[in-house]
Structure formats: structure tokens, C-alpha cells
Amino acid sequence: PEVTFSALPGVMSTRVGYTGGHCPEPTYKTVCGGDGHTEAIQIKFNPAKISYEKLLDIFFLEHTPKRQRKPQYKSAVWFHSAAQKRAAEQTIKQAEASFGFKVVTEVLKAKHWVDAEEKHQKYIEKRESKKANLNLQQQKF
């Protein structure tokens, strides 16, 4: 999802990280070990260029929140205001009507955020870039 959100006009930045758990300084290792944190994406956006509701719509296009998973991978939206909470709840109702099943996405108040390690930032872009460079190196010119 980070690749999708990063490419949207009005999105100023994205970061992947951890939120919602009980370890004060989570790492990938502690999250995988079950410290209660969820791997998440933090999106900074310009609401004059893209709405929160549009970001929610894209979120639900990116995955199918059909079954609940362990905390590390759960489907959740963390809100920063009452308006964001209402928008998330309304979008979930619309998604349920569209999908035809109960959406398991949780709507939670934003909690302490810790950026994931640098190797996890823009992970897909880095991986694709490495693949492209490897392919170029393997070409015989």
C-alpha cells in the first residue's frame, strides 16, 4: 500500500511503522514476537488536494478485510479526530455493502507511533529497484 499512497497527488509523505502495542520502542523483531503492535502506514496529506475519505476508499481497494488476523497484521484505521472516526465508520459501512461481507477493520484512536527500521521504508520500491539493477547487470550489451 505504501507505493500506492505515495503516488497519489496530495500525499506529501508516507512512513511505515508500528502502533497499538505495549512495547515502548518496538522493532520488527518485537512486533513479530507478538508485542501487540500492528505494522501500519502513516500518511501525511494535503486535505486541499486529497480528502481523508478518498484515502479511506483507496485503503479498502488495496486489501480485503475479511478475516481478523493477529495484531501484527490486523486491519485497522487509526483516527486523529472525531471527523476522521465518523468517516472511517461510514466508509466501512459502504465497504460492507459493496463487498457483501462483514468488514473486520477496527477503527481506533491513534496511539504512539514508531517508525519501522529504514530497510522497511519504501520496501517495495527498493526491492523493485534492486531487481531492475540486477536485470541491467545481467544484460549483455
C-alpha positions in Angstrom: 0.0 0.0 0.0 2.8 2.4 0.7 3.7 2.5 -3.0 0.0 3.3 -3.9 -0.4 6.0 -1.4 3.0 7.6 -2.1 2.0 8.1 -5.8 -1.3 9.9 -5.0 -1.5 13.7 -5.7 -1.8 15.4 -2.4 0.1 12.8 -0.4 3.2 14.5 0.9 4.8 11.6 2.6 4.3 8.0 3.9 6.1 6.1 6.6 5.7 2.5 7.7 5.9 1.8 11.3 4.3 0.2 14.4 1.4 1.3 16.6 -1.0 0.0 19.1 1.2 -2.3 21.2 2.6 -2.3 24.6 6.4 -2.2 23.9 7.6 1.4 24.2 10.2 1.1 21.4 9.0 -1.7 19.1 11.2 -3.2 16.4 10.4 -5.6 13.6 11.6 -8.4 15.9 9.4 -7.4 18.8 6.4 -7.0 16.6 6.9 -10.4 15.0 7.3 -11.8 18.6 3.8 -10.6 19.5 4.3 -7.4 21.4 0.8 -6.3 20.3 1.9 -3.7 17.7 0.4 -3.6 14.2 2.5 -2.9 11.1 0.9 0.2 9.7 1.4 3.1 7.3 1.3 6.8 8.3 0.2 9.1 5.6 0.7 12.9 5.6 -1.5 14.6 3.1 -2.8 17.9 2.0 -6.6 17.8 2.5 -7.0 20.6 -0.1 -5.7 18.2 -2.7 -6.9 14.8 -1.5 -9.6 14.0 1.1 -9.4 11.7 4.0 -12.4 9.9 2.6 -10.6 9.3 -0.7 -7.6 7.8 1.2 -10.1 5.5 3.0 -11.6 4.4 -0.3 -8.2 3.6 -1.6 -7.3 1.7 1.6 -10.3 -0.6 1.0 -9.4 -1.1 -2.6 -5.9 -2.2 -1.6 -7.0 -5.1 0.6 -9.9 -7.3 1.6 -10.6 -7.1 5.3 -12.5 -10.3 5.5 -10.9 -12.2 8.4 -9.2 -10.9 11.6 -5.5 -11.6 11.9 -3.0 -11.5 14.7 -2.2 -7.9 15.9 0.8 -7.6 13.7 -1.3 -7.8 10.5 -4.7 -6.7 11.7 -6.8 -4.4 9.5 -7.2 -1.1 11.3 -7.7 2.6 10.7 -6.3 4.9 13.4 -8.1 8.2 13.6 -6.9 11.6 14.9 -10.2 13.4 15.2 -13.9 12.7 15.7 -14.5 13.6 12.0 -11.9 11.0 10.9 -13.6 8.4 13.1 -17.0 9.1 11.6 -15.6 9.0 8.1 -13.9 5.6 8.8 -17.0 4.1 10.2 -19.1 5.4 7.3 -16.6 4.0 4.8 -16.7 0.6 6.5 -20.5 0.5 6.2 -20.2 1.3 2.5 -17.4 -1.3 2.0 -19.6 -3.9 3.7 -22.5 -3.2 1.4 -20.1 -3.3 -1.6 -18.2 -6.4 -0.5 -21.2 -8.3 0.8 -19.5 -9.4 4.0 -18.7 -8.0 7.4 -15.5 -5.9 7.3 -13.2 -6.7 10.3 -11.3 -3.4 10.1 -11.0 -1.8 13.5 -11.4 1.9 14.0 -9.1 3.0 16.8 -7.9 6.3 18.3 -4.3 7.0 17.1 -1.7 5.8 19.5 2.0 6.1 20.0 3.8 5.7 16.6 7.3 4.4 16.0 8.8 4.4 12.5 9.9 1.0 11.3 13.5 0.4 10.6 14.9 2.2 7.5 15.1 -1.1 5.5 11.3 -1.3 5.7 10.7 2.2 4.4 9.7 2.2 0.7 10.4 -1.6 0.8 8.7 -2.5 -2.5 10.3 0.4 -4.3 13.8 -0.6 -3.0 13.2 -4.3 -4.0 12.0 -3.4 -7.5 14.9 -1.0 -7.9 17.3 -3.8 -7.0 15.6 -6.2 -9.4 15.9 -3.6 -12.2 19.6 -3.0 -11.5 20.2 -6.8 -11.4 18.4 -7.3 -14.7 20.5 -4.5 -16.3 23.7 -6.0 -15.0 22.8 -9.4 -16.4 22.1 -7.9 -19.9 24.8 -8.4 -22.5 25.2 -5.3 -24.5 
